[in-house]
Structure formats: C-alpha cells, structure tokens
Amino acid sequence: MENEKKDQSFSSLAILLTVLIVIGTIYFVVNNQKNNEKEVNSFAGVTAPSANAPTAAQPSTAPSADITKVNTVGEAFIGNLNAPVTIASWSDYQCPFCQRFSDDALASVVTDYVNTGKVKLIFKDFSFLGSDSDDAALVARAVWEAAPAKFYEWHVAMFAKQDGENSGWGSKADILALTKTISGIDEAKVESLLNTNSAKYQSAIEADKTEAGNFGISGTPGTIIGQQLIVGAQPYSAVKQLIDLELNK
C-alpha cells in the first residue's frame, strides 16, 4: 500500500512537471514571436497618420517608389543634370510642413549635395489646399519657363512669405507681386506665360499629383530618393543618410 501511494505521488509530480514544462514552452514561443514582430516592425518604416502630420514619418521602402520612374520632362529642378543621385519632392506652397522641410532638410541638401554636383533636386506639384495653392503651382511653372536659373530663389521666397493656409496672402496677384521683387525674373513674361499656357500648366500639375499617388504619396511633403519614400517633414539627418546610401552604391 505504501509503495502504491509513492507511485501515485510520483505520477502526480510527473504530471505537474509536464504541465509546467508545456506552459513554459508556450510562454517562450509566444514571447519570442512578439519580440520578433517588434524587431521586424522597427525596420519596416512608418507611414504618416495624415498628410500634414507634425511628426515626420520614417523612410520606408515602397514597392512603387522608384526615382528612375519619376517623370522629369518639363519639371523644375536644380543641380547637375547628370548628378549621381536624383531626388524628387512633391509639395504645396501653402503647406507648413513643406515649408519646414524646404527650410531645413532641402536647404541643407542644396548646400551639401546640389551645389557640389552630387544631387539633382526635382520640384513636383501636389497642390491640394485651395485656390491659393493652385495659383502658386501655376506661377511656379511660368517662373520655371521664364527664368529657370532663378527658380530656386523664387521657391525659397514663396515659402518665406507663407502665412497660414488660406489666410489672406497667396492670390495670383500676390504671387506675381512677389515675383517682381526677385531680380532676374521678368514678371511681365511670367504673367504672359500664365495667360498663354495656363491649360498646359494645369494639366502638368494634375499629372504630378496623379504620379504622386502612384508612388504611394497621399499628402505633402512627399519625397523619393532611390527606392525610398519619405512622407512628412523628415529631418536633414535622415535625408542625408539616404543620399549617402545612394552615393555608395
């Protein structure tokens, strides 16, 4: 009888140990899987929660993002035509996050890479904030056609003059008046081009926006470097890293 009780105790202990081992194994597998998922997500890139999210999104590899497929015909650009790296950036002149991106990241890109012949920077339209945005995009096309060498100066001046979205400044008359203040741009010629080519410019602007959507861009600013898509006002350090990766390929 005593041996039987010992056998029963041993059997119970064995069952308990087995249960504990099974529970421990399940916990290890589940916890390990969660850690793996976190690790994968940390490298997957993040999409901005909205078109104008104040926190810049991280760069992500989008299957459709490819700088070699970006249309460059008739598009405003600065830099060496045959620079080893090309960047395309979609923006709206009323967008405060585009202003931030232009003043911070892109200004530094111009200084460190465009002016040294390493990067060609293409300016693309994504006007969506109202009639002032549309007017700015139209005038930008005319400025590029009338005085391409002065386009970037005009571009910077536009963002410097930016007020709140649809807050008063930014009509076609306002923009033409600003254009007139930039030495080297014939404001009369710009206005003449607007009157003559408005329909052509509008078609190109709409094509830019459609193209942006095909690349996974749904708001501004949106930028492609190589096969990397940056959504939001990314800091210069992140943009620089992607440029250097392209230069080292």
Secondary structure, DSSP 8 states (H G I E B T S, - for coil): -HHHHHHHHHHHHHHHHHHHHHHHHHHHHHHHHHHHHHHHHHHH----SSTT-SS----EE-TT--GGGS--TT-EEES-TT-SEEEEEEE-TT-HHHHHHIIIIIHHHIIIIITTTSEEEEEEE---S-HHHHHHHHHHHHHHHH-GGGHHHHHHHHHHH--STTSS--SHHHHHHHHHTSTT--HHHHHHHHHHHHHHHHHHHHHHHHHHHHTT--SSSEEEETTEEEES---HHHHHHHHHHHHT-
